[in-house]
Amino acid sequence: MADIKFELSRLTSYSDEEIIREIQRVATKLNVSPLTGKAFNKESKVNRTTVNRRFGGWEKALEAAGLSHLYSGQNVTENMRLQKNKGLTDEELLDELRRVSKVVERKDISTGDVKNHSAVLRDTFSHRFGSWEKAVELAGLDRRVPGAARRIHTHEDVFKNLYDIWIYYGRQPHYSEMNKPPSKIKSKNYTNRFGTWRKALLAFIDYMNQSSEEPKAPSESINTPLPEKRTTVENKQRPENRREISLGLRFKVLYRDHFKCVLCGDNPPSSPGLKLHIDHIVPWSKDGKTKIDNLRTLCEACNLGRGNRYID
């Protein structure tokens, strides 16, 4: 079976030239006029927000790509309609911070919490009160310390959380989706730890590829040869001879099976709460190996219904 490698659904290089090529690719694929940011985001490997920052707006980005005729004019978004910050008093702004604190169920809030849970622009607080820290202090709250999650969560914790969310959506999750249940670790924790969301995804993919590889045979020293009987013990400890399946190998099987049950076709995005299991085709109790060719994805119902039965 061909070896499975994981790839990002985003660009690996964010140069102006690569972004322009991506805009042109999406425009050719969609073949629509006008080309809106919403339509672009559904097909593109780079978010329109990144494009806007790089070129100073969607219109200028299309112009740089030679596609000015596909510009539809400025869209008034829901968030723009909700911006009421100019008419709020200082006390109303502080009350808004307190409300956000109740929503996230924490006294130590961040600008990211405001972005995700408030219609008021984050910069409004620093402009009105001099700084974000001062606004939080006046609201009687605590400022969230950047990087605090690094002292709480291990690398394994953040990778396991990303693994769970990837399975939940049946695809590579978006940055904003890490801030919503069932994710237990916020997206900011990933950028604090790895620098950017893309680097976090690359680290996760590298971790999964490495953790699913079979270990190389131990090197033997000429001066300290291993006893002959120890080889038997080591063979028993090889991954394929263990019942436990490593996280990386689990992910590889799920990725191959498109994150759905191979028997009934059910998957978590279609059935919220559905649990996927990794099943030995030839049961481990009947000398089945823990190797990718002997593993498959089953939903909980199909797996429990199968039990330990095996038909040659």
C-alpha positions in Angstrom: 0.0 0.0 0.0 1.3 3.5 -0.9 2.6 5.5 2.1 0.1 8.2 3.2 1.5 11.7 3.8 -0.6 14.6 5.0 -0.7 17.9 3.2 -1.9 21.3 4.2 -5.0 22.8 2.5 -3.2 26.2 2.6 -0.4 27.7 0.7 3.1 26.8 1.8 4.5 30.1 0.6 2.7 33.5 1.1 4.7 35.6 -1.3 2.9 38.2 -3.4 3.5 36.1 -6.5 2.0 32.9 -4.9 -1.1 34.8 -3.7 -1.7 36.3 -7.1 -1.4 32.9 -8.7 -3.9 31.5 -6.2 -6.4 34.4 -7.0 -6.0 33.6 -10.7 -6.4 29.9 -10.1 -9.6 30.3 -8.1 -11.0 32.8 -10.6 -10.5 30.4 -13.4 -12.0 27.5 -11.5 -15.1 29.4 -10.4 -15.6 31.3 -13.6 -18.0 33.8 -12.0 -18.4 37.5 -12.1 -18.1 39.2 -9.7 -15.7 37.2 -7.7 -16.7 37.8 -4.1 -14.5 37.2 -1.0 -17.0 34.7 0.3 -16.8 32.6 -2.9 -13.0 33.0 -2.9 -12.6 31.7 0.6 -14.5 28.5 -0.2 -12.1 27.4 -2.9 -8.8 29.2 -2.0 -5.7 28.0 -0.1 -5.3 31.5 1.4 -7.9 33.5 3.3 -9.2 36.7 1.9 -8.2 38.5 5.1 -4.6 37.7 4.4 -5.0 38.9 0.8 -6.6 42.2 1.9 -3.7 42.8 4.4 -1.1 42.1 1.8 -2.5 44.3 -1.0 -4.5 46.8 1.0 -8.0 45.5 0.1 -9.8 43.1 -2.1 -10.2 45.5 -5.0 -6.4 46.1 -5.1 -5.7 42.4 -4.9 -7.9 41.7 -7.9 -6.2 44.6 -9.7 -2.8 43.1 -9.0 -4.0 39.8 -10.4 -5.3 41.5 -13.6 -8.9 40.8 -12.6 -10.2 44.3 -11.8 -13.4 43.5 -13.8 -14.4 40.9 -11.2 -14.7 43.4 -8.4 -18.2 43.9 -7.2 -17.7 46.9 -4.9 -17.6 47.0 -1.1 -19.8 44.5 0.7 -21.4 45.7 3.9 -20.9 42.8 6.3 -23.1 41.9 9.3 -20.2 42.9 11.6 -20.1 46.4 10.0 -23.8 46.8 10.6 -23.4 45.8 14.2 -20.7 48.4 15.0 -22.2 50.6 17.6 -19.1 51.5 19.5 -19.1 55.1 18.6 -22.3 55.7 20.4 -21.4 53.8 23.6 -20.3 55.6 26.8 -17.2 54.6 28.7 -19.3 52.7 31.3 -21.2 50.9 28.5 -17.9 49.8 27.0 -16.7 48.5 30.4 -20.0 46.7 30.8 -19.4 45.0 27.4 -16.1 43.7 28.7 -17.8 42.3 31.7 -20.4 40.7 29.5 -17.7 39.0 27.4 -16.1 37.8 30.6 -19.3 36.1 31.6 -19.6 34.5 28.2 -16.1 33.0 28.2 -16.5 32.2 32.0 -13.2 33.8 32.8 -12.0 37.0 34.5 -8.8 37.0 32.5 -10.0 38.0 29.0 -8.1 38.7 25.8 -8.6 40.8 22.7 -9.4 37.5 21.0 -12.3 37.0 23.3 -13.7 40.4 22.3 -13.2 39.6 18.6 -15.1 36.3 19.0 -17.9 37.4 21.3 -18.5 41.1 20.8 -19.8 43.4 18.0 -17.5 46.2 19.4 -14.1 46.5 17.7 -11.2 45.6 19.8 -9.3 48.8 19.1 -12.1 50.8 20.5 -11.1 49.9 24.1 -7.5 51.0 23.7 -8.5 54.2 21.9 -11.0 55.1 24.5 -9.0 54.2 27.6 -5.5 54.6 26.5 -4.6 50.9 26.4 -6.2 47.5 26.4 -4.7 46.8 29.8 -6.2 50.0 31.3 -9.7 49.1 29.9 -9.5 45.6 31.5 -8.4 47.1 34.8 -11.2 49.6 34.9 -13.7 46.8 34.2 -12.5 45.0 37.2 -11.1 42.1 35.2 -7.7 40.5 34.6 -5.7 40.6 31.4 -5.0 37.2 29.9 -1.3 36.5 30.1 0.1 35.6 26.6 1.7 32.2 26.6 0.1 31.0 29.8 -1.2 27.9 28.0 2.4 26.8 27.3 2.8 26.3 31.0 -0.4 24.3 31.2 -0.7 22.2 28.1 2.0 19.9 26.8 2.8 19.4 23.1 0.9 16.1 23.3 -2.1 17.9 24.8 -2.3 20.5 22.0 -1.8 17.9 19.3 -4.4 15.5 20.8 -6.9 18.4 20.9 -6.2 19.3 17.2 -6.5 15.6 16.4 -10.0 15.5 18.0 -11.2 18.6 16.2 -9.8 17.4 12.8 -11.9 14.2 13.3 -14.9 16.2 14.4 -15.0 18.3 11.2 -13.7 15.5 9.0 -11.2 18.0 7.6 -8.4 20.4 8.5 -10.0 22.8 11.0 -10.0 26.5 10.6 -8.3 28.8 13.1 -11.6 30.2 14.4 -13.1 26.7 14.9 -10.5 26.1 17.6 -12.3 28.7 19.8 -15.6 26.7 19.7 -16.6 23.5 21.4 -15.7 20.7 21.3 -12.1 22.2 21.2 -10.7 22.5 24.6 -7.7 24.6 23.7 -8.1 28.0 22.1 -6.5 28.9 18.7 -4.4 31.6 20.4 -2.6 28.9 22.4 -1.4 27.4 19.2 -0.1 30.7 17.8 1.6 31.5 21.1 3.4 28.2 21.1 4.3 27.8 17.4 4.3 31.4 16.1 1.5 31.1 13.6 -1.5 28.9 12.9 0.2 27.5 9.8 3.3 26.6 11.7 1.1 24.8 14.3 -0.5 22.8 11.6 2.9 21.9 10.1 4.1 20.8 13.5 1.0 18.7 14.0 1.5 17.0 10.6 5.1 16.4 11.3 4.3 14.9 14.7 1.6 12.6 13.2 3.9 11.4 10.4 6.7 10.7 12.8 4.5 9.0 15.5 3.1 6.6 12.9 6.4 5.4 11.6 7.9 2.1 12.6 11.0 2.6 14.8 14.3 1.6 13.3 16.1 -1.4 14.7 18.2 -0.6 17.7 21.9 -0.1 17.0 24.1 -2.7 18.6 27.4 -1.7 20.1 30.4 -3.9 19.3 31.5 -3.7 22.9 28.1 -4.5 24.4 26.3 -7.1 22.2 22.7 -7.8 23.1 21.9 -11.2 24.5 20.2 -13.5 21.9 17.0 -14.0 24.0 16.5 -10.2 24.2 15.6 -10.2 20.5 12.4 -12.1 21.3 11.4 -9.5 23.9 12.1 -6.7 21.5 10.1 -8.3 18.7 7.1 -8.5 21.1 7.4 -4.8 21.8 7.3 -3.8 18.1 4.3 -1.6 17.4 2.6 -4.2 15.1 2.7 -6.7 17.9 1.0 -4.4 20.4 -2.7 -4.0 20.8 -2.4 -0.3 21.4 -2.5 2.0 18.4 -0.4 5.1 18.3 -2.1 8.5 17.8 -0.2 9.0 14.5 -1.3 5.6 13.2 -4.9 6.2 14.3 -4.9 9.5 12.4 -3.4 7.9 9.3 -6.2 5.3 9.2 -8.8 7.9 9.7 -7.3 10.1 7.0 -7.2 7.2 4.6 -10.9 6.3 5.3 -12.0 9.9 5.0 -13.0 10.2 8.6 -16.1 8.0 8.3 -17.2 4.4 9.1 -16.2 2.1 6.2 -19.2 -0.1 6.9 -22.2 2.3 7.2 -20.6 5.5 5.9 -21.6 7.6 9.0 -19.3 10.4 10.2 -19.1 13.0 12.9 -20.0 16.1 10.8 -23.3 14.3 9.7 -24.0 12.8 13.1 -22.8 15.1 15.9 -21.6 13.0 18.9 -20.7 10.0 16.7 -17.5 8.3 17.9 -15.1 6.7 15.4 -13.1 3.7 16.5 -10.0 2.1 14.9 -10.7 -1.6 14.4 -8.4 -4.5 13.8 -9.8 -6.4 10.7 -8.1 -9.6 11.9 -8.6 -9.3 15.7 -5.5 -8.7 17.7 -6.6 -11.7 19.9 -6.4 -13.9 16.8 -2.9 -12.7 15.9 -4.0 -9.7 13.9 -1.2 -7.1 13.5 -1.4 -3.5 14.4 -0.5 -2.3 10.9 -2.3 0.1 8.6 -3.4 -2.7 6.3 -5.1 -4.5 9.1 -6.8 -1.4 10.5 -10.0 0.3 9.5 -12.4 3.0 10.7 -15.7 2.0 12.3 -18.4 3.9 14.1 -19.1 2.9 17.6 -22.3 1.0 16.7 -20.6 -1.0 13.9 -17.6 -1.7 16.0 -19.5 -2.9 19.1 -21.8 -5.0 16.9 -18.8 -6.7 15.3 -17.3 -7.7 18.6 -14.5 -10.2 18.3 -15.9 -12.1 15.2 -13.7 -12.7 12.2 -14.5 -14.6 9.1 -11.6 -15.8 6.9 
